[in-house]
């Protein structure tokens, strides 16, 4: 089903052509003066120069031609050369009726040429709990993934674990101090290693910060950790077995926490999975003449003549031969291309890493790891800040664990729900989890990803204003009215609007396709949020203006209920793409 703007544009383009003007002037946009009209065309202003005519004259000719089309209830030329248009109520009603008839996609067509897309988001480190710094990557990436799938792409989400490097050596070193009797530390041991890990997730999460702190104060301890890292990376069996335990325990816990966020990954690959690809990749870079030694390190030049800022070489190996994040990320691209051959790879990462990814992307293209036709996208996000404008911290000044943040929001929502006194404690707790998650996700996603934002728990949990709970409250209101309608048979089409508020609601529904298309193309979940906020506002005005269930005309009541059902369904589909759902009541 064509977007409504596309349908209008086709008619306006034909109008220009019929009047003898180039079709390029038939561009149509939403009106920037909705008090005057719904849509506008400014093409006559541009055409005036080419055709040496007054713009108002051109606009008048085209408007007269268009006015005969039943699509419009108004089409008029306004000085100095605008064409102002309103759609007929019949056309709008027919459009939303077609949306309602498509109860799975609501008129949204899949893309004509679906792509295979890999999306790299999440990026947690093993042996560490998720904290608020992991929130944005997870929920922005999840929404981009869901939206791309809805639009027809084949999308593979990869968590890309931080499971390599010095942190593993630190854990092994500390564990050896605490439990030296474990067989993993016996270099002569040749048997099977235990299947049960020698630590719990709680112990593991305590071991790493303890080891990290020691390494900063004790040079010998740090040296031992670096040596353990080296031995692990060069295949020491006992350490490899410990790494398997660390991954198993940590990933099991990470999956539980991501499940609470309603975030799901297809792949749980990590930096360690890229290691086998590094030697051949590095050798090929050398053989092809791209990699060379600079100040002891192996690097690849990635600067371009058009650069206005300095772009340093991409370092592949340090002077001691050790790999870096660059090395791992490039090797990860090697296996992604080998195993999946995606059309594009999207990285959802802190925007402060933009230069780093510029280097890595250019190196991947230059050295042939990724072919020219494969797109590499960097979706950089800003910082989640506290009310003081600084990165969000606990009251004690530390980085807050993500599960504590979610619990704090759930408790806030539970207080508000219990104040109403309409639910049992059990139902209130279930509802608080659902609404609390909407508060966190919508509070984040409603901001443009690249911008910093203030995490304000009081504002985010409010049922008023541009918040998740407000959107859910609107959906629940729709559900409540439909439940009260009971056995009313909702048949037939949606009728032309009976009031200004109904017309505004129908017109807002027609914009769903364009909103999703724009959010998909720009990888911008905030555009879905902006749309559903406008839709919720339009519905609530209609609700307050209209006696839906008290309507005496059965055909009109059925039309109202069909319109209400479409509104609920579009809102629920939208929040599903944002990564949360609505309760049955609030």
C-alpha positions in Angstrom: 0.0 0.0 0.0 1.5 3.3 -1.0 2.2 6.0 1.6 -0.4 8.7 1.6 2.2 11.4 0.7 3.2 9.2 -2.3 -0.4 8.9 -3.4 -0.9 12.7 -3.2 2.4 13.4 -4.9 1.4 11.2 -7.9 -1.8 13.2 -8.4 0.0 16.6 -8.0 2.8 15.6 -10.4 0.2 14.7 -13.0 -1.4 18.1 -12.4 1.8 19.9 -13.2 2.4 17.7 -16.3 -1.2 18.4 -17.5 -0.5 22.1 -17.2 2.7 21.8 -19.2 5.2 22.0 -16.4 8.0 19.6 -15.4 7.0 16.9 -13.0 9.9 17.7 -10.7 7.9 20.6 -9.3 5.1 18.4 -8.0 6.8 17.7 -4.6 4.3 17.5 -1.7 5.0 17.9 2.0 3.0 18.0 5.2 1.8 21.6 5.8 4.0 23.7 8.0 0.8 25.7 8.7 -1.7 23.0 9.8 -4.2 25.7 10.7 -4.4 26.6 7.0 -4.2 23.2 5.3 -3.1 19.5 5.7 -0.6 19.4 2.8 1.3 21.8 0.6 3.2 22.1 -2.7 5.8 24.8 -3.2 6.8 23.8 -6.7 5.3 26.8 -8.4 7.8 29.1 -6.6 10.7 27.1 -8.2 9.0 26.7 -11.6 8.4 30.5 -11.9 12.0 31.1 -12.9 12.2 28.4 -15.5 8.9 29.3 -17.1 9.2 33.1 -16.6 5.7 33.3 -15.1 4.4 34.6 -11.8 4.4 31.8 -9.2 0.8 32.5 -8.2 -0.2 32.1 -11.8 1.4 28.7 -12.1 0.0 27.6 -8.7 -3.5 28.8 -9.8 -3.4 26.7 -13.0 -2.3 23.5 -11.2 -4.7 24.1 -8.3 -7.6 24.4 -10.6 -6.7 21.2 -12.3 -6.3 19.4 -9.0 -9.5 20.7 -7.5 -11.5 18.4 -9.8 -10.0 15.3 -8.1 -12.2 13.7 -5.5 -9.0 13.1 -3.4 -9.3 16.7 -2.3 -11.8 18.6 -0.3 -9.8 21.8 -0.8 -7.1 22.7 -3.3 -6.2 26.4 -3.7 -3.4 28.7 -4.7 -2.2 31.1 -2.1 0.3 34.0 -2.5 3.1 34.1 -3.4 2.7 30.7 -5.0 1.8 27.9 -2.6 -0.7 25.2 -3.4 -2.6 24.3 -0.2 -4.5 21.0 0.0 -6.9 19.2 2.3 -7.9 15.6 1.6 -11.5 14.7 1.5 -13.0 12.9 4.5 -14.0 10.1 2.2 -10.5 9.6 0.9 -9.0 9.6 4.4 -11.6 7.1 5.7 -11.0 4.8 2.7 -7.2 4.9 3.4 -7.6 4.0 7.1 -10.2 1.3 6.2 -7.5 -0.3 4.0 -5.1 -0.1 6.9 -7.6 -1.8 9.2 -8.2 -4.6 6.7 -4.5 -5.5 6.8 -4.5 -6.6 10.5 -0.8 -7.7 10.4 1.0 -4.9 8.7 -1.6 -2.1 8.6 -0.7 -1.1 5.0 3.1 -1.1 5.5 4.8 -2.9 2.6 8.0 -4.8 3.0 11.1 -3.4 1.3 11.3 -4.3 -2.4 14.9 -5.6 -2.0 15.4 -7.2 1.4 19.0 -7.2 2.8 20.9 -9.5 5.1 22.0 -7.3 8.0 24.2 -8.0 11.0 23.8 -5.7 14.0 26.5 -5.5 16.7 25.0 -4.2 19.9 25.2 -4.9 23.6 28.9 -5.3 24.0 29.0 -6.4 27.7 32.2 -7.7 29.3 32.0 -11.1 30.8 32.6 -11.5 34.5 31.1 -8.0 35.0 27.4 -7.2 35.8 25.5 -5.1 33.3 25.4 -1.5 34.3 23.5 1.6 33.1 26.2 2.2 30.5 25.0 -0.9 28.7 21.4 0.3 28.5 21.5 2.4 25.4 23.3 0.0 23.1 20.9 -2.8 24.1 17.6 -1.0 23.6 18.5 1.1 20.6 20.0 -1.9 18.9 17.0 -4.1 19.7 14.6 -1.5 18.3 16.6 -1.1 15.1 16.7 -4.9 14.7 13.0 -5.3 15.2 12.1 -2.5 12.8 14.4 -3.9 10.1 12.9 -7.3 10.5 9.4 -5.9 10.2 10.4 -4.1 7.0 11.5 -7.4 5.5 15.3 -7.6 6.1 17.0 -10.7 7.4 18.6 -9.5 10.6 21.2 -11.2 12.8 21.9 -9.7 16.2 25.2 -10.3 17.8 26.0 -9.4 21.4 29.8 -9.2 20.8 31.1 -10.1 24.2 34.2 -8.6 25.7 35.8 -12.0 26.7 39.4 -11.6 25.8 42.4 -9.6 26.9 43.8 -8.7 30.3 40.6 -9.0 32.2 40.7 -12.8 31.7 44.3 -12.9 32.9 43.4 -10.9 36.0 40.6 -13.3 36.9 42.8 -16.3 36.4 45.6 -14.8 38.5 43.2 -13.9 41.4 41.6 -17.3 41.3 45.0 -19.0 41.4 45.8 -17.0 44.6 42.6 -18.1 46.2 42.4 -21.7 45.0 45.8 -22.8 44.0 44.8 -26.5 44.4 42.5 -26.3 41.3 43.7 -28.7 38.5 43.5 -25.8 36.0 46.8 -24.5 37.4 48.7 -27.8 37.2 50.6 -27.6 33.9 51.2 -31.4 34.1 47.5 -32.3 34.4 46.4 -34.3 31.4 42.9 -35.5 32.4 39.4 -34.1 31.8 38.6 -30.8 33.5 35.6 -30.5 35.8 32.2 -29.7 34.2 31.1 -27.6 37.2 32.7 -24.2 37.4 34.9 -23.4 40.5 32.9 -20.2 41.2 29.4 -18.7 41.2 28.4 -15.6 39.3 28.4 -13.6 42.6 32.0 -14.7 43.3 33.1 -14.0 39.7 31.7 -10.5 39.8 33.6 -9.9 43.0 36.9 -11.4 41.7 37.4 -9.1 38.7 37.2 -5.7 40.5 39.4 -7.1 43.3 42.0 -8.3 40.8 41.8 -5.0 38.8 42.4 -3.0 42.0 45.4 -5.1 42.9 47.0 -4.8 39.5 47.0 -1.0 39.8 49.0 -1.1 43.1 51.1 -4.2 42.7 53.4 -4.4 39.6 54.3 -8.0 40.2 50.6 -8.9 40.3 50.0 -7.1 37.1 52.9 -8.8 35.5 51.5 -12.2 36.6 48.1 -11.3 35.1 49.7 -10.2 31.8 51.6 -13.5 31.7 48.4 -15.5 32.4 46.7 -13.6 29.5 49.6 -14.5 27.2 49.4 -18.2 28.2 45.6 -18.2 27.8 45.8 -16.6 24.3 48.5 -19.1 23.3 46.5 -22.1 24.2 47.3 -23.2 27.7 44.6 -25.9 28.3 43.9 -25.3 31.9 43.3 -21.6 31.3 41.2 -22.3 28.2 39.0 -24.5 30.4 38.7 -21.7 32.9 37.7 -19.3 30.2 35.0 -21.7 29.1 33.7 -21.7 32.8 33.9 -17.9 32.9 31.9 -17.6 29.7 29.3 -20.2 30.7 28.6 -18.7 34.1 28.7 -15.1 32.9 26.7 -15.6 29.7 24.0 -17.5 31.7 23.6 -14.5 34.0 23.8 -11.9 31.1 21.0 -13.7 29.3 18.8 -13.5 32.4 19.4 -9.7 32.6 18.9 -9.1 28.9 15.7 -11.1 29.2 14.4 -8.7 31.8 15.1 -5.9 29.3 13.2 -7.9 26.6 16.4 -7.9 24.5 17.3 -11.0 22.5 20.5 -11.8 20.6 20.8 -14.4 17.8 24.5 -14.8 18.4 26.5 -14.8 21.6 29.9 -14.5 20.0 32.8 -12.8 21.6 36.2 -11.4 20.9 37.6 -14.8 21.6 35.8 -16.2 18.6 37.7 -13.8 16.3 41.2 -14.9 17.6 41.6 -17.9 15.2 41.2 -15.5 12.2 43.9 -13.0 13.3 47.1 -14.7 12.1 45.9 -15.2 8.5 44.3 -11.8 8.4 47.5 -10.1 9.6 49.7 -12.1 7.1 47.4 -11.1 4.2 47.6 -7.5 5.2 51.4 -7.8 5.1 51.5 -9.8 1.9 49.2 -7.3 0.1 51.4 -4.4 1.1 48.9 -2.6 3.3 50.4 -3.3 6.8 53.9 -1.9 7.7 55.9 -1.3 10.8 55.8 2.2 12.4 57.5 2.9 15.7 57.6 -0.9 16.3 53.8 -1.4 15.8 52.1 -2.9 12.7 49.7 -0.3 11.2 47.6 0.4 8.1 47.2 3.9 6.8 43.6 4.9 6.6 43.7 8.7 6.0 42.0 10.2 2.9 42.7 13.3 1.0 39.3 14.8 1.8 39.9 14.5 5.6 39.6 17.8 7.4 40.8 16.3 10.7 43.7 14.0 11.4 42.8 10.3 11.1 45.7 8.3 12.6 46.8 4.9 11.1 44.8 1.8 12.2 47.1 -0.2 14.6 46.9 -3.9 13.9 49.5 -5.3 16.3 51.4 -3.6 19.2 55.2 -3.6 19.2 55.2 -6.7 21.4 53.0 -8.5 18.8 49.9 -8.3 21.0 46.5 -7.7 19.3 44.2 -4.8 20.1 40.5 -4.1 19.9 41.2 -3.0 16.3 42.6 -6.4 15.5 39.7 -8.2 17.1 37.0 -6.1 15.4 38.7 -6.6 12.0 39.0 -10.3 12.6 35.3 -10.4 13.7 34.4 -8.9 10.3 36.4 -11.7 8.7 34.3 -14.4 10.2 31.1 -12.4 9.7 31.8 -12.1 6.0 32.9 -15.8 5.8 29.9 -17.2 7.7 27.1 -14.8 6.8 28.2 -12.5 4.0 25.9 -9.7 5.1 24.9 -6.7 2.9 25.5 -4.4 5.8 26.8 -4.4 9.4 25.5 -2.0 11.9 27.4 -1.1 15.1 25.4 0.5 17.9 28.2 2.0 20.1 29.0 5.1 22.2 29.4 8.1 19.8 32.7 8.9 21.5 34.1 5.9 19.5 33.4 7.4 16.1 37.0 8.0 15.2 37.9 4.5 16.2 35.2 3.0 13.9 36.2 5.4 11.1 39.7 3.8 11.3 38.4 0.2 11.5 35.8 0.7 8.7 38.4 2.2 6.4 40.9 -0.5 7.1 38.4 -3.2 6.5 37.5 -1.7 3.1 41.1 -0.9 2.1 42.4 -4.4 2.9 39.5 -6.2 1.3 38.1 -7.7 4.5 34.8 -6.2 3.6 33.9 -5.7 -0.1 33.0 -2.2 -1.4 29.3 -3.1 -1.8 28.9 -4.1 1.9 27.8 -1.1 4.0 29.3 -0.5 7.4 27.2 1.8 9.6 28.1 3.5 12.9 25.1 4.4 15.1 26.7 6.4 17.8 24.6 7.2 21.0 25.0 9.9 23.6 25.3 9.6 27.3 22.6 8.9 29.8 23.0 11.5 32.5 21.7 12.2 35.9 19.8 15.4 36.8 23.2 17.1 37.5 23.9 16.7 33.8 26.8 14.2 34.4 26.9 10.5 33.6 24.3 8.7 35.7 25.7 7.4 39.0 24.5 5.8 42.2 23.9 8.0 45.2 27.3 6.8 46.4 28.9 8.0 43.2 29.5 4.6 41.6 28.2 3.1 38.3 24.7 1.7 38.9 24.0 -1.9 38.0 21.3 -2.1 35.4 19.1 -4.5 37.5 19.1 -2.0 40.3 18.0 0.8 38.0 15.1 -1.4 36.7 14.1 -2.3 40.2 14.1 1.4 41.3 11.8 2.2 38.4 9.5 -0.8 39.0 9.2 0.3 42.7 8.2 3.8 41.6 5.6 2.4 39.3 4.3 0.0 41.9 3.8 2.9 44.3 1.7 4.8 41.7 -0.3 1.7 40.8 -1.1 0.8 44.4 -2.2 4.4 45.1 -5.1 3.7 42.7 -6.1 0.7 44.7 -7.7 -1.1 41.8 -5.5 -4.2 41.6 -4.4 -7.1 43.8 -0.8 -6.9 45.0 0.2 -9.7 42.5 -1.4 -8.0 39.5 0.1 -4.6 40.6 3.6 -6.1 40.7 3.2 -7.7 37.2 1.9 -4.4 35.8 4.7 -2.4 37.5 7.3 -4.5 35.7 5.6 -4.0 32.3 5.0 -0.3 32.8 8.4 0.3 34.4 10.2 -1.2 31.4 8.2 1.1 29.1 9.3 4.1 31.2 13.0 3.2 30.9 12.9 2.2 27.2 10.6 5.0 25.9 12.5 7.6 28.1 15.7 6.6 26.3 14.4 5.9 22.8 12.3 9.1 22.5 15.6 11.0 22.4 17.6 11.1 19.2 20.2 8.4 19.7 23.2 10.7 19.2 22.1 13.1 21.9 22.8 13.0 25.6 19.7 12.9 27.8 18.7 13.3 31.4 17.4 10.2 33.1 14.5 11.7 35.2 12.7 8.9 37.0 9.8 11.1 38.1 9.2 12.4 34.6 9.7 9.0 32.9 7.2 7.2 35.2 4.5 9.9 34.8 1.3 8.9 33.0 1.2 12.4 31.5 3.3 14.0 28.8 5.7 12.3 26.3 6.4 9.1 28.3 6.1 5.4 28.1 3.3 5.1 30.7 1.3 7.7 28.8 1.5 5.7 25.6 0.5 2.5 27.6 -2.3 4.3 29.3 -3.7 5.3 25.9 -3.6 1.6 24.7 -5.2 0.4 27.9 -8.0 3.0 27.5 -8.6 1.6 24.0 -8.7 -1.9 25.4 -11.1 -0.9 28.1 -13.6 0.7 25.7 -13.4 -2.4 23.4 -14.0 -4.7 26.4 -17.0 -2.6 27.5 -18.4 -2.7 23.9 -18.7 -6.5 24.5 -20.8 -8.2 21.8 -21.1 -5.1 19.5 -20.4 -6.4 16.0 -17.6 -4.3 14.4 -18.3 -4.6 10.7 -18.1 -2.5 7.6 -15.6 0.2 6.8 -14.5 3.2 8.8 -16.8 6.1 7.9 -15.8 9.6 6.9 -15.1 11.7 10.0 -18.0 13.2 12.0 -15.9 15.8 13.8 -12.6 17.7 13.7 -11.0 15.4 16.3 -12.0 12.2 14.5 -10.6 13.6 11.3 -7.4 14.5 13.0 -7.1 10.9 14.4 -7.8 9.3 11.0 -5.2 11.6 9.4 -2.6 10.7 12.1 -3.2 7.0 11.4 -2.4 7.6 7.7 1.1 8.7 8.7 2.1 5.3 10.2 3.7 4.0 7.0 5.9 7.1 6.5 6.9 7.1 10.2 8.1 3.4 10.1 9.8 3.9 6.7 11.7 6.9 8.0 12.7 5.2 11.3 13.9 2.2 9.3 15.9 4.1 6.7 17.6 6.4 9.3 17.9 3.7 12.0 16.1 6.1 14.3 13.7 4.7 16.9 13.0 8.2 18.2 10.9 8.7 15.0 8.5 5.9 16.0 8.3 7.5 19.5 7.4 10.9 18.0 4.8 9.3 15.8 3.0 7.3 18.6 3.0 10.4 20.9 1.2 12.4 18.2 -1.2 9.4 17.6 -1.9 9.0 21.4 -2.6 12.7 21.7 -5.0 12.6 18.7 -6.8 9.6 20.1 -7.2 11.1 23.5 -8.7 14.3 22.0 -11.1 12.2 20.0 -12.0 10.1 23.1 -12.8 13.3 25.2 -14.9 14.8 22.3 -16.8 11.7 21.4 -19.4 9.5 23.2 -18.2 6.3 21.6 -20.3 3.7 23.4 -23.3 6.0 23.9 -23.6 6.6 20.1 -27.1 5.6 19.1 -26.4 5.0 15.4 -25.1 1.4 15.2 -23.2 2.0 11.9 -21.5 5.1 13.4 -20.7 3.2 16.6 -19.2 0.3 14.7 -17.1 2.8 12.7 -15.8 4.4 16.0 -14.9 1.0 17.4 -13.2 0.0 14.2 -11.2 3.2 14.3 -10.4 2.6 17.9 -9.2 -1.0 17.2 -6.9 0.3 14.5 -5.5 2.9 16.8 -4.8 0.2 19.5 -3.2 -2.1 17.0 -1.0 0.5 15.4 0.2 1.6 18.9 0.8 -2.0 20.0 2.8 -2.8 16.9 4.8 0.4 17.4 5.7 -0.3 21.0 6.6 -3.9 20.0 9.1 -2.4 17.6 10.4 -0.3 20.4 10.8 -3.4 22.6 8.1 -3.3 25.2 4.4 -4.2 25.5 1.2 -3.0 27.2 -0.6 -4.5 30.1 -4.3 -5.2 30.0 -5.1 -2.5 32.6 -3.3 0.1 34.6 
